[in-house]
Amino acid sequence: MKIYPKTYKKNELLIFLKKINANEKIIKNLSNLPENIKYKGNNYYLYINVNWYNVDKTYYGFEFNYYSDELMEYLFNYKIFNDIELSITYIECLLIKHKIISSDENCEEF
């Protein structure tokens, strides 16, 4: 199995998604994620890792998280989804649950 990881900045991934004509909802939800946050006095930036797996069939794994260079740690537990929309929704719900952002979205599933 070959794995091809690539880390993206938010803007880079938005450009790529627009280039491949991704669903507008995905682009909008990604656009709404903050690039940088402050949580409990520490600064975190949006970390996006996309793994392209080339096995019997090609598929992707998406990891969205927030990382602190100062603490050298991620804010949330490691979670990878094979669906970008689900991955974005998951990180958005974590931000809502930790009261970092506010939203009317329902995050009961997470």
Disulfide bonds with the S-S distance in Angstrom:
Cys93-Cys107 2.19
